[in-house]
């Protein structure tokens, strides 16, 4: 039976059961149908957001056998694989960089599968089909390029074998070496770091703050709706601080995910002595991995960010037997607190051969520099 690739403009056009049948246990939670559908229904993507859903869905007859969340982009915001300099270079060369095609999860720099495939299919052959498809789409739609953001290392090698250029980046992740307690983890760090972390972990109690994790049982009914509103307000406190901050996520999105995605949520909150939530981190948990996302606070307390976003998550990962804590993009300050440099990947098809030649030379230098940095464990304190 022949294969047919369709471009789908709304995720709900694909039945949730058909899409999720392609999502393996070790895939990130952010490629699940509910997460992507909540982004679309809440208006976080589509319209004038610069993220136009163009999901790639491979059919064999009437059966969905592979898919990739994909978007037509009219800017480079919310991607976390930064290519503004590429756009500037393209402009100087007389090449229109936008629109472009990306295979990614919006606003989510979490490594995972970008091409989802049915168990009946070979992964390498499926990625090759999608590689040829994005080259055809780029050419026929007169796009400058197509980009696959944050595929896992195995998938990145498959994209490279299919002819795409590979880029490396750096995040800071925490790994569980079979720790039974937080003190077991601290024992692996130099004394200076141990002393610093112990001092910082004591601060919430001194400020009469209590940290807890909210799970599915906390998110139902009117109370859950109020919590979602609070989480959005706290999220906004962070993005509103910075001139480059953008409220990518709508209030409606927080309410939708607490209803439809509650089994994956592990929201961390800090309450004051009166029980009021004054800080939070939007965490998601799946398959032994904790993903740290959006942080916010309405108070200024020493070390509160480190406790809400890092130490509480590490403690939870140890307690629940998780293997990895991925707290998101950026932040060398994470390395001081037990997170280690970790290579991330992206894959790129550049249509114009002149631009591709310049970028390939840049990517070769960048990869070598990042690989050396990760191998060294990062610069000394």
RADA-V956969 format. One record per helix or strand. SS is the DSSP state (a for helix, b for strand). FROM is the first residue (numbers start at 1). LEN is the number of residues. If there is no record, write none. Layout:
SS_FROM_LEN + SS_FROM_LEN
This chain:
b_3_6 + a_11_3 + a_16_5 + a_29_3 + a_33_9 + b_51_3 + b_55_6 + b_63_6 + b_70_4 + a_84_9 + b_100_4 + b_112_1 + b_116_2 + a_123_18 + b_145_5 + b_151_1 + a_153_9 + b_165_11 + a_182_5 + a_191_16 + b_210_5 + a_216_3 + a_221_19 + a_251_10 + a_262_3 + b_265_1 + b_267_5 + b_277_10 + b_289_9 + a_304_17 + b_324_3 + a_333_4 + b_340_11 + a_353_24
